[in-house]
Amino acid sequence: MTITEQPGQLQITQDEQPLASLHYLCLSDTSWVLEQIFVRPSQSATMLADQLINRFTQLATTANVTVKLLDPYAKRYFSQHPEEQAILAANQLPVTGDAAVKPVALHLEHTEEE
């Protein structure tokens, strides 16, 4: 397996077949956003996602940027690895506990007259 790096993307491939990818945005010279991690369903999601996050963390640390997380798996990963939270921007939305973001059911009222 090989991790390839392109602007805004890390990808793990094996025999030229993509297995997993991590996508991020460079908002500025000091701020990045980790958007999404994709892992092929037939692969070990935890192992591949962790490899991508570890490499992303190395890149962010070297670039001296703060990171905002949008990907739910990445949020859980960083909540379980406090030693790597130094790169995180303040005010991240929690994924566990009472303050965690929870799905909300929409109750739309019908306003059109029939």
C-alpha positions, -999 to +999 in steps of 0.1 A: +000+000+000+012+035-009+000+069+003+001+095-025-003+132-018-019+158-040-030+193-031-061+188-009-060+150-010-043+120+004-049+086-012-040+050-003-036+028-033-026-008-038-017-022-072-028+012-086-063+007-072-076+034-048-085+020-014-091+051+007-088+089+005-088+119+027-099+153+014-091+187+029-092+224+021-065+250+027-085+280+039-054+301+045-018+298+053-028+291+089-061+271+086-071+238+070-104+219+070-105+181+070-136+175+050-141+138+044-125+104+045-136+077+021-128+040+025-138+013+000-165-009+017-143-040+011-114-026+031-106-022+068-120+013+074-103+018+108-068+009+096-068+029+064-086+059+079-061+060+108-031+059+083-046+088+064-053+108+095-017+102+108-002+114+076-026+144+075-016+153+111+021+152+101+015+175+072-006+199+093+020+200+120+048+207+095+028+234+079+020+249+113-017+252+107-048+247+128-074+222+116-112+222+117-129+188+114-160+181+094-156+143+090-174+124+118-148+096+119-120+122+122-138+139+150-141+106+169-104+098+161-092+130+176-115+127+206-098+094+214-062+107+207-058+138+229-020+138+222-028+148+186-053+176+194-027+203+194-034+210+157-072+214+162-088+248+160-109+259+189-146+254+190-149+220+174-183+204+175-182+174+199-192+140+187-197+123+220-213+132+253-243+154+262-231+183+240-226+162+209-244+171+177-275+149+173-298+144+143-328+165+144-362+155+129-377+181+107-414+188+113-425+210+084-459+225+086-480+225+055-486+261+047-501+259+012-538+262+010-556+234-009 
